[in-house]
Amino acid sequence: MKILYQDLINFLSEKPSKEELSEKLFQLGHEHEISGDIFDMELTPNRGDCLSLLGLARDLNIFFGKSDPIDIFDNNINDLEIDFENLSPLDCPQISFLEIEIEEETQSYRTYLDNYFNAIGNKKTNLFTDISNYISYELGQPTHCFDKDTIKKKLIFENKECNRTFKTLLGSEITLKDRNCLFTIDDEVISLAGVMGGESTSCSSETKRVLVECAYFNPESIIGKSVKYNLVSDAAHKFERGVDIASQEMTLRRFIKVVQDHAKIKSLKFKSFTYEQRQNTKLQIDVNKINKILGTSLERNEYLRYLKSLGFNISNQITIPSYRHDIHTNNDLAEEIARVVGYNNIKSAPISLEKFVNNDEVKVSKLESFFVKNGYYEVINFPFTSNKEKESINIDNPLDKNRNNFRISLKDSLIKNLIYNERRQKDSIKLFEISDIYTKDKELKQQKKLGLIISGRQGHNYNNFSKKLDKKYLNDLLNVNENIDNDIFEIIEISRNSIDTKKKDKIFYVETPVNDIPKSFFLKLDHMQKAKNFIDYKPISEYPSSTRDFSFLIDDLYQFDNFIGMLDKVSDEIIKDSFIFDFYKDDRKKVIKLGYRFIFQSNLGTLSDKDINTKINEVLGPILEIKGVSIPGM
Amino acid sequence: MSNLDNINPPAISNELGGLHPINQTKDYLLNLLADFGFKEVYGPEIETEEFNFDMLNIKKSHPARQMHDTFYAEGKKNVLRTHTSPVQIRSMLASKPPIAFTSAGKVYRKDDDATHLPMFHQVEGIYVDHNVTFANLKDLINRILFELFGDNIQVRFRPSYFPFTEPSAEVDILSEKGKWLEILGCGIVNPIVLENCNIDSNQYSGLAFGLGVERIAMLKYGVHDIREFYKSNLDFLQQFK
């Protein structure tokens, strides 16, 4: 909700600066952003009463005083004879109608009305609708204007099931479904109550006779309708959060006054229908209870002064104003007091609890530790899939049809992760995931599962570089304790036939319920130490990497340590990784051969051969100056 | 050293893998809260409306319960939990105060855009005892945030609204760039929720708080795009060893 600073100031006795106003609004819990003179308010859903200048001024009263700038029409008004029937008073316990007829000639908009449209950026439509929008901004009570000449028969309010199209006053056509609160004439829908009126009865610049409807709709009757029909509606936003059930007549009297500022009124008629007498909520005065909730030591007088400033009526008990739908208990009152005092001004008080030693998830922690030590990376996947099995949990309202079931296995997610990384030029992939899996039989079943997938090289060091991740590797890895039954970890080979990939490396996969892993497996595993240092993350590159391999020959063995030391120091922004992938002592020739791989990648763009060659010359130059170190053929 | 036999092969560094940064952050928060005296409790991700909403004083008409915000399953028999609070409800029903629980894990909301994911992680805490006050809540939250972001961090409490706490607050910290960053939500447990869990609200009161794990991980690591956490990209994961 956008509020013009000058308009809000007009509702306050003191005239705080934007900064002072902003500070107090935050203290009261009214988040906002300021752009020029506009305060863009984001109010919590329980504070529908603050969706107006008047509402915010009521809340700010304790700090800056509330002025009363609203001029209303306070003369008697003739009764309106209206053929109206309310078939659903539970949805609409209070409704008022005002009929106004004006002379042909209207005046240009007064400054306050013009400012509202120009500064806030709302679009002008016609005099009556514009006034309706402005009044809602001022007072928080929406009104709806029917062109009176289009209302010729009995007007009915009803909550009914229907399946028909309805053209809104903005010209969009919607199909009404299920139950809706409606205004109808002759069974024709003329307004989706509390959300948006229809085109057939809307006002235009030609309208001189208007029927203004001003109602209290139960929030539950309106909630969800604007989203359901994709309508942006300020009225629905307010009705959903609750308007003041006692404000309809005052709102319509203000409406008359604003019309008077812009046109000569020929006639006025008013009629109000009340179907339920609501009593304001009352609470006992109990300052001790408030202090007990907040941990404060507030005096009774101070407590009551704060409540009074917020519009609460104080006698031998506290009467909650009709616009505060959110206050029911002493906890609610405590929040009111805390807002006024300022959350940041309430002194902290320590609690003392004994340190708790948590051992519940030892199995998971040991598995995590074991796989991390063996070079595996943990992944977390979304559980949604299009694969439907008999035991799958079905999502009623999925994001799309490809995510309409809960997965019953980790396999497909892990295959996707593996292929994704192969496409990013990864040649040694070891991933695992531990996650709860949900299935249904007669009842919902929850099972924590471990899944792991491997493909490619066993590692990048010279011992593992040429070895492939295969079934034997997995068997050796998982057979930590020779006594365990090998069936626990059933190793399956995933066929590449159904996968869109040119890679040939075999893929192996294991999945098992964590609780099926016997205790003996865990005996030799360590609990992971989880001391935490948060690293500074560096954004990853989306550009391809390039690999360069070099075969060094070291024939002066005295220089070997020096050579290794210099290789270890190699570092550059575009060298993403480098490692020794081959090491060989040639006993016959008394030389050492060493294979070294550089992986180049830039965050700024794709590297050209020239970029890479320049960097290689820069890096290798000093190394090749070492006596007895060469790259044969280079 | 001229003899080949005397040459030591280059050292082979252990090629370690790594835990997912979200789980690292979640574990860090749980350990921190265990140090403060909170015991972790567990519960299902697929819940009933009763435990996910009703018991937490979230009314039938609350927007969060609508089909566009919450995933429903099995013909509306179940919901994918929208927070880890139902775990605390189940644990409160099974215990008697004083209690201090944390619940952590995956939660689901029907969102999918650049800044919102349909699945993310929360860590929540609840403490119920005699005379638990808003002043106690402030102290605990300050201690958590000082541990997370350092003793010099500036903390701001703002009024907010959650159906299950009253008073409710959102807590911000001041960034190095001078901008307030929203960190967590918290409040005094609504007495209705205590009564729903068979705890006498005249005798006991409680405090509760909830942190978004992705939010904390993004701030602590400096990751700007939440989607990076779920691409399973080894270039990304390898940084968090």
HADDOCK unambig.tbl for C-alpha pairs under 7 A between the chains (distance, minus, plus):
assign (segid A and resid 26 and name CA) (segid B and resid 158 and name CA) 6.70 0.50 0.50
assign (segid A and resid 27 and name CA) (segid B and resid 158 and name CA) 6.21 0.50 0.50
assign (segid A and resid 28 and name CA) (segid B and resid 159 and name CA) 6.39 0.50 0.50
assign (segid A and resid 29 and name CA) (segid B and resid 158 and name CA) 5.51 0.50 0.50
assign (segid A and resid 29 and name CA) (segid B and resid 159 and name CA) 4.30 0.50 0.50
assign (segid A and resid 29 and name CA) (segid B and resid 160 and name CA) 5.89 0.50 0.50
assign (segid A and resid 44 and name CA) (segid B and resid 160 and name CA) 6.50 0.50 0.50
assign (segid A and resid 44 and name CA) (segid B and resid 161 and name CA) 6.05 0.50 0.50
assign (segid A and resid 46 and name CA) (segid B and resid 161 and name CA) 6.84 0.50 0.50
assign (segid A and resid 220 and name CA) (segid B and resid 61 and name CA) 5.61 0.50 0.50
assign (segid A and resid 223 and name CA) (segid B and resid 61 and name CA) 6.82 0.50 0.50
assign (segid A and resid 292 and name CA) (segid B and resid 131 and name CA) 6.77 0.50 0.50
assign (segid A and resid 292 and name CA) (segid B and resid 133 and name CA) 6.54 0.50 0.50
assign (segid A and resid 293 and name CA) (segid B and resid 133 and name CA) 5.05 0.50 0.50
assign (segid A and resid 293 and name CA) (segid B and resid 134 and name CA) 6.28 0.50 0.50
assign (segid A and resid 294 and name CA) (segid B and resid 133 and name CA) 5.14 0.50 0.50
assign (segid A and resid 294 and name CA) (segid B and resid 134 and name CA) 4.53 0.50 0.50
assign (segid A and resid 294 and name CA) (segid B and resid 135 and name CA) 6.04 0.50 0.50
assign (segid A and resid 295 and name CA) (segid B and resid 133 and name CA) 5.10 0.50 0.50
assign (segid A and resid 295 and name CA) (segid B and resid 134 and name CA) 6.01 0.50 0.50
assign (segid A and resid 295 and name CA) (segid B and resid 135 and name CA) 5.20 0.50 0.50
assign (segid A and resid 331 and name CA) (segid B and resid 166 and name CA) 5.65 0.50 0.50
assign (segid A and resid 331 and name CA) (segid B and resid 167 and name CA) 6.36 0.50 0.50
assign (segid A and resid 332 and name CA) (segid B and resid 166 and name CA) 6.19 0.50 0.50
assign (segid A and resid 332 and name CA) (segid B and resid 167 and name CA) 6.58 0.50 0.50
assign (segid A and resid 334 and name CA) (segid B and resid 167 and name CA) 6.73 0.50 0.50
assign (segid A and resid 335 and name CA) (segid B and resid 166 and name CA) 6.65 0.50 0.50
assign (segid A and resid 335 and name CA) (segid B and resid 167 and name CA) 4.60 0.50 0.50
assign (segid A and resid 339 and name CA) (segid B and resid 159 and name CA) 6.55 0.50 0.50
assign (segid A and resid 343 and name CA) (segid B and resid 157 and name CA) 5.75 0.50 0.50
assign (segid A and resid 343 and name CA) (segid B and resid 158 and name CA) 6.47 0.50 0.50
assign (segid A and resid 344 and name CA) (segid B and resid 156 and name CA) 6.55 0.50 0.50
assign (segid A and resid 344 and name CA) (segid B and resid 157 and name CA) 5.83 0.50 0.50
assign (segid A and resid 346 and name CA) (segid B and resid 135 and name CA) 6.53 0.50 0.50
assign (segid A and resid 347 and name CA) (segid B and resid 135 and name CA) 5.93 0.50 0.50
assign (segid A and resid 348 and name CA) (segid B and resid 135 and name CA) 4.38 0.50 0.50
assign (segid A and resid 348 and name CA) (segid B and resid 136 and name CA) 5.96 0.50 0.50
assign (segid A and resid 348 and name CA) (segid B and resid 138 and name CA) 5.34 0.50 0.50
assign (segid A and resid 348 and name CA) (segid B and resid 139 and name CA) 4.76 0.50 0.50
assign (segid A and resid 349 and name CA) (segid B and resid 135 and name CA) 5.07 0.50 0.50
assign (segid A and resid 349 and name CA) (segid B and resid 136 and name CA) 4.80 0.50 0.50
assign (segid A and resid 349 and name CA) (segid B and resid 139 and name CA) 5.64 0.50 0.50
assign (segid A and resid 350 and name CA) (segid B and resid 136 and name CA) 5.43 0.50 0.50
assign (segid A and resid 350 and name CA) (segid B and resid 139 and name CA) 5.47 0.50 0.50
assign (segid A and resid 350 and name CA) (segid B and resid 140 and name CA) 6.93 0.50 0.50
assign (segid A and resid 351 and name CA) (segid B and resid 136 and name CA) 5.99 0.50 0.50
assign (segid A and resid 353 and name CA) (segid B and resid 36 and name CA) 6.38 0.50 0.50
assign (segid A and resid 353 and name CA) (segid B and resid 37 and name CA) 5.00 0.50 0.50
assign (segid A and resid 354 and name CA) (segid B and resid 37 and name CA) 4.99 0.50 0.50
assign (segid A and resid 355 and name CA) (segid B and resid 34 and name CA) 6.07 0.50 0.50
assign (segid A and resid 355 and name CA) (segid B and resid 35 and name CA) 4.59 0.50 0.50
assign (segid A and resid 355 and name CA) (segid B and resid 36 and name CA) 5.52 0.50 0.50
assign (segid A and resid 355 and name CA) (segid B and resid 37 and name CA) 4.26 0.50 0.50
assign (segid A and resid 356 and name CA) (segid B and resid 34 and name CA) 4.88 0.50 0.50
assign (segid A and resid 356 and name CA) (segid B and resid 35 and name CA) 5.93 0.50 0.50
assign (segid A and resid 356 and name CA) (segid B and resid 37 and name CA) 4.75 0.50 0.50
assign (segid A and resid 356 and name CA) (segid B and resid 38 and name CA) 6.10 0.50 0.50
assign (segid A and resid 356 and name CA) (segid B and resid 39 and name CA) 6.17 0.50 0.50
assign (segid A and resid 357 and name CA) (segid B and resid 34 and name CA) 6.54 0.50 0.50
assign (segid A and resid 358 and name CA) (segid B and resid 34 and name CA) 6.94 0.50 0.50
assign (segid A and resid 358 and name CA) (segid B and resid 39 and name CA) 6.71 0.50 0.50
assign (segid A and resid 372 and name CA) (segid B and resid 16 and name CA) 5.78 0.50 0.50
assign (segid A and resid 372 and name CA) (segid B and resid 17 and name CA) 4.38 0.50 0.50
assign (segid A and resid 372 and name CA) (segid B and resid 18 and name CA) 5.21 0.50 0.50
assign (segid A and resid 372 and name CA) (segid B and resid 19 and name CA) 6.82 0.50 0.50
assign (segid A and resid 373 and name CA) (segid B and resid 16 and name CA) 5.12 0.50 0.50
assign (segid A and resid 373 and name CA) (segid B and resid 17 and name CA) 6.31 0.50 0.50
assign (segid A and resid 374 and name CA) (segid B and resid 16 and name CA) 6.03 0.50 0.50
assign (segid A and resid 374 and name CA) (segid B and resid 17 and name CA) 6.70 0.50 0.50
assign (segid A and resid 375 and name CA) (segid B and resid 15 and name CA) 5.43 0.50 0.50
assign (segid A and resid 375 and name CA) (segid B and resid 16 and name CA) 4.23 0.50 0.50
assign (segid A and resid 375 and name CA) (segid B and resid 17 and name CA) 3.83 0.50 0.50
assign (segid A and resid 376 and name CA) (segid B and resid 17 and name CA) 4.41 0.50 0.50
assign (segid A and resid 376 and name CA) (segid B and resid 18 and name CA) 6.55 0.50 0.50
assign (segid A and resid 377 and name CA) (segid B and resid 17 and name CA) 4.80 0.50 0.50
assign (segid A and resid 377 and name CA) (segid B and resid 18 and name CA) 4.80 0.50 0.50
assign (segid A and resid 377 and name CA) (segid B and resid 19 and name CA) 6.04 0.50 0.50
assign (segid A and resid 378 and name CA) (segid B and resid 18 and name CA) 6.26 0.50 0.50
assign (segid A and resid 378 and name CA) (segid B and resid 19 and name CA) 4.95 0.50 0.50
assign (segid A and resid 378 and name CA) (segid B and resid 20 and name CA) 5.08 0.50 0.50
assign (segid A and resid 379 and name CA) (segid B and resid 20 and name CA) 5.86 0.50 0.50
assign (segid A and resid 379 and name CA) (segid B and resid 232 and name CA) 5.69 0.50 0.50
assign (segid A and resid 380 and name CA) (segid B and resid 230 and name CA) 6.40 0.50 0.50
assign (segid A and resid 381 and name CA) (segid B and resid 230 and name CA) 6.41 0.50 0.50
assign (segid A and resid 382 and name CA) (segid B and resid 119 and name CA) 6.64 0.50 0.50
assign (segid A and resid 393 and name CA) (segid B and resid 73 and name CA) 6.83 0.50 0.50
assign (segid A and resid 393 and name CA) (segid B and resid 74 and name CA) 6.52 0.50 0.50
assign (segid A and resid 394 and name CA) (segid B and resid 73 and name CA) 5.56 0.50 0.50
assign (segid A and resid 394 and name CA) (segid B and resid 74 and name CA) 5.43 0.50 0.50
assign (segid A and resid 395 and name CA) (segid B and resid 71 and name CA) 6.78 0.50 0.50
assign (segid A and resid 395 and name CA) (segid B and resid 72 and name CA) 5.92 0.50 0.50
assign (segid A and resid 395 and name CA) (segid B and resid 73 and name CA) 4.34 0.50 0.50
assign (segid A and resid 395 and name CA) (segid B and resid 74 and name CA) 6.44 0.50 0.50
assign (segid A and resid 396 and name CA) (segid B and resid 72 and name CA) 5.35 0.50 0.50
assign (segid A and resid 396 and name CA) (segid B and resid 73 and name CA) 5.03 0.50 0.50
assign (segid A and resid 396 and name CA) (segid B and resid 74 and name CA) 6.43 0.50 0.50
assign (segid A and resid 396 and name CA) (segid B and resid 75 and name CA) 6.11 0.50 0.50
assign (segid A and resid 396 and name CA) (segid B and resid 76 and name CA) 7.00 0.50 0.50
assign (segid A and resid 397 and name CA) (segid B and resid 67 and name CA) 6.67 0.50 0.50
assign (segid A and resid 397 and name CA) (segid B and resid 71 and name CA) 6.05 0.50 0.50
assign (segid A and resid 397 and name CA) (segid B and resid 72 and name CA) 6.24 0.50 0.50
assign (segid A and resid 398 and name CA) (segid B and resid 71 and name CA) 6.95 0.50 0.50
assign (segid A and resid 399 and name CA) (segid B and resid 110 and name CA) 6.97 0.50 0.50
assign (segid A and resid 417 and name CA) (segid B and resid 232 and name CA) 5.90 0.50 0.50
assign (segid A and resid 421 and name CA) (segid B and resid 233 and name CA) 6.23 0.50 0.50
assign (segid A and resid 421 and name CA) (segid B and resid 234 and name CA) 6.65 0.50 0.50
assign (segid A and resid 461 and name CA) (segid B and resid 12 and name CA) 6.47 0.50 0.50
assign (segid A and resid 532 and name CA) (segid B and resid 28 and name CA) 6.58 0.50 0.50
assign (segid A and resid 534 and name CA) (segid B and resid 220 and name CA) 6.23 0.50 0.50
assign (segid A and resid 534 and name CA) (segid B and resid 221 and name CA) 5.88 0.50 0.50
assign (segid A and resid 535 and name CA) (segid B and resid 221 and name CA) 5.86 0.50 0.50
assign (segid A and resid 535 and name CA) (segid B and resid 240 and name CA) 6.83 0.50 0.50
assign (segid A and resid 536 and name CA) (segid B and resid 221 and name CA) 5.30 0.50 0.50
assign (segid A and resid 536 and name CA) (segid B and resid 222 and name CA) 6.37 0.50 0.50
assign (segid A and resid 537 and name CA) (segid B and resid 221 and name CA) 5.40 0.50 0.50
assign (segid A and resid 537 and name CA) (segid B and resid 222 and name CA) 5.76 0.50 0.50
assign (segid A and resid 537 and name CA) (segid B and resid 223 and name CA) 6.39 0.50 0.50
assign (segid A and resid 537 and name CA) (segid B and resid 239 and name CA) 6.87 0.50 0.50
assign (segid A and resid 540 and name CA) (segid B and resid 235 and name CA) 6.57 0.50 0.50
assign (segid A and resid 540 and name CA) (segid B and resid 236 and name CA) 6.35 0.50 0.50
assign (segid A and resid 557 and name CA) (segid B and resid 1 and name CA) 6.83 0.50 0.50
assign (segid A and resid 557 and name CA) (segid B and resid 2 and name CA) 5.43 0.50 0.50
assign (segid A and resid 558 and name CA) (segid B and resid 1 and name CA) 5.92 0.50 0.50
assign (segid A and resid 558 and name CA) (segid B and resid 2 and name CA) 5.84 0.50 0.50
assign (segid A and resid 590 and name CA) (segid B and resid 4 and name CA) 6.34 0.50 0.50
